[in-house]
Amino acid sequence: MLLARLLGKIVHTGQLTLVGPDGHAQTFGKNHGPRVTMRIADRATAHRLALRPKMAFGESYMDGTLTIDDGTIYDLLALLAINIQRYEDLPLARALSRAGMLVRHRQQANHAGRSRRNVAHHYDLSGRLYDLFLDKDRQYSCAYFTNNNKTLDEAQHDKKRHIASKLLLGKLGLKVLDIGSGWGGLGLYLARVADADVTGITLSTEQHKVSNDRARAEGLADRARFELRDYRHEHGRYDRIVSVGMFEHVGARHYRAFFRKVKELLKEDGVAVLHSIGRMSPPGTTNPWLRKYIFPGGYAPSLSEAIAAIEQEGLWITDIEILRIHYADTLREWRRRFQENRTEVARLYDERFCRMWEFYLAGCEVAFRHMDQMVFQIQLAKRQDAVPLTRDYMLDWERANMAA
């Protein structure tokens, strides 16, 4: 079997047992580290897994033609991840990687119309789904775990405070633009804690409605308003700009346009903070399964790609912070909550949807825990003296607002 030959070449750390369609079992790797047994229902599945594993593993798990006898889908993906370099060094994998790089800009051609369709694919799902695995504030981005005892809700609140500390919110009534404002949690936090005048923009009709409903319910509609608008169509001038978890949907070919727009919207003494998933490796491509089923048009940039575009648009980088395991721990909590509420998710959608999201959450956690994914926060300004010369102000603000 072609799949067996492939696994024999790549699985050295840990032990993987493959049960074929005829019930015959073969074991690969060494008797230490993680141990997983997977079962393949038919030869066609085995063939697809061997030739296009990055697409076929997810599709086969969704369809039920790949099942786990011993362990979980997370265990399988973690085992494969710690052996991934052996696969990447194979001639077929190198050829697929080169082909992906040739078409990646077309895959990320996120013009305004396509961007809205891509956002609707993921973010306009049932609000009840997100209630079942996110924190109470529906923060759908990396939390900030200041210690291992933090709950998800506490860590997400700490994330908002940490980002706010970089925005220099000492003056009351600052005009703030939140690009990709989600369900409004960060914008409402800034309006409430810093008396900021917040405009949030999103392409999700569901998020747009929920955000404004929340603003009215919390008595903040006079200070926090949310618009259904593409960032390219925003006008005006802002003291502060923040964007959390949106840059991953911009696409590499649009990076210069994004930062050009930030520069245009930012006042001369203004400050911007960008929070985005990234990669510690050179520029690459999005996993094809993730791009097709979860985040069409999505791409996690290398830091070098983001910085090059910032430099070309003439903005000052005044601070960079790299968050590493924080997102792996966030995804672990999301995955745990999803599993606890799996029966209700199946009632909302179906079994195939549940398996798709299990694969998504497990695969992303593995990518942040064992592979090259991370999160970066970049503070930007038009003037080099827009922020203090030391970072003490960030810690001072966080300490002063611990109870906020």
Buried (B, 14 or more C-beta within 10 A) or exposed (E): BEBBEBBBBBBBBBBBBBBBBEEEEBBBBEEEBBBBBBBBBEBEBBBBBBBBBBBBBBBBBBBEBBBBEBBBBBBBBBBBBBBBEBBEEEEEBEEBEEEBEEEBEEBBEBEEEBBBEBBBBBBBBEBEBBBBBBBEBBBBBBBBBBEEEBEBBBBBBBBBBBBBBBBBBEEEEBBBBBBBBBBBBBBBBBBBBBEBBBBBBBBBBBBBBBBBBBBEEBEBBEBBBBBBBBBEEBEEEBBBBBBBBBBBBBBBBBBBBBBBBBBEBBBEEBBBBBBBBBBEEEBBBBBBBBBEBBBBBBBBBBBEBBBBBBEEBEBBBBBEBEBEEBBBBBBBBBBEBBBEBBEEBBEBBEEEBBBBBBBBBBBBBBBBBBBBBBBBBBBBBBBEEBBEEEBEBBEEBBEEBEEB
